[in-house]
Amino acid sequence: MDLIDFKLDGYDYATFLILLLVVIAFFYAMITLGGLPGKLAEKRKHPHAESVKLGGWIGLFTVFPWIHALIWAYHDSLTIDVRKLPKDMRDTPEDEDPETGEVARTVAIQATLSGTEAADATQNAAKDGASS
């Protein structure tokens, strides 16, 4: 007793081959797309590249988290490790303004880290503080 009641010819084998190639192409595309946000984040030296990579793989089949991971891979984030700042640049509780709750040295730290643009912001903050 045979499993099928007809003889397989060349077209049947070609169909099986094409079906196999389509399945391989599908999995190749899924693996490529799943790793895309992580590879982009690593290439751009993103500080959260491992998280972006996980988000890409986890969100692969649900689409929306994958899109979020792709956008996150292109997001330029600035991570400041306050443990590596000089002691005179660290925020301390006595620097906090009791009225606004903001830390006074934040503008100075940003000025030191980002150069002239933040220096202009410091001057503007000083002018605003003097006028109020």
N, C-alpha and C positions, 0 to 999 in steps of 0.2 A: 504494500500500500504506500503510495507516494503522498507527499504533503500537498502537492499541486497536481492538477490533472492535465497539464499541458507541458510541452517541452520549452525550455528557455532558449531564446535566440539572441542574437547580437544586440538588438534594441533593448531587451530586458537588462542585459549586463551594462549597457551604456546608461540606462536609467539609474541603476544602482550606483554606478560610478559618479554620475552627476549629483545624485542625492548625497553621497558621501562627501563630495567636494563642497556642497552647499552647507552641510553640517560643520565641516572643518572651517570654512570661511566665517560662519556665524560665530563660532567660539573664538576664532582669532580676532574678529571685530569686537566681541565683548571684552576680551582680555585687553585689547588695545585701548578701548574707551574707558574701561575701569581704571587703568593706570595713568590715563592722560592727565588729570588734575595733579596727581602726585609728582609726575615727571616735570610738569610745568613749574610747580612750586619749587622743586629741587633745582631746576635750571635757573630760576630767578632768585635763588638763595633766600627763600621765604623762611622767616623764623619759626613758622608752624608747619613745616613741610610734611612732617609725619602725620599730623592731624588732617591735613588736606588729603594726603594719600589714603588714609582710612575713610575719610568722608567720600572720596571718589569710589572706593570699592563697596562701601556699605550702601551708597545711594545709587548703585549701578542699575538695579532692577526697579527702583521706585522713581527714578528720573529727577524729581525735584531736589532731593539732597545732592544728587550728582551735579546738577546745574549750580547749586550753591557752592559746592566744592570747587567747581571750575572758576566761578567768579572770585572765590576766596584765594585761589592760586594767583590771580592777577592783582589782588589787593595789596598795596604797599602799606605795610604796617610798621610802626616804629615801636620797638620793644626796648624799654630802658630798664636796665638792671640797676636798681638803686644801691645794691651792695657794692658795686664797682665804682661808684662816684666818690670823689674826695670827701673827707669828713665835713669840710666847711660847706659843701654843696648839698648835703643831705637835709631833707625836711625834718624838722623837729617840732614837737607839739607847741613850743613857745612861739613858733613862726606863724601859727594860725591866727587869722584875723577873727576876733570874737563876733563882729557884726555879720560878716559874710560867710565865715566858716572856711574860706579859701586859704591856701598856704601861700605865703608871700614869696617864697623863693622859687616857685614853680616857673614863673616867667624867666627868672635868671638862669635856671637850669636849662630851659628850652633855648635860651639865647646862646649858652655855651655849646650846646649840642648841635644846633642847626645853623649857626653862623649869623650872617648879616640880617637875614629876614627876621629872626627872633630878636636880634639886637634892636631893630626898628620897633618891634612889638614891645620891648622893654621900655623904650623911650616913650612910646605912646601910653603905656600903662602908667609911667611916672607922671606924664602930663595929665592923664585922667585923674590920678590920685591927688595931684596938686590943685586941680580945678574944683574938686568936690569937697 
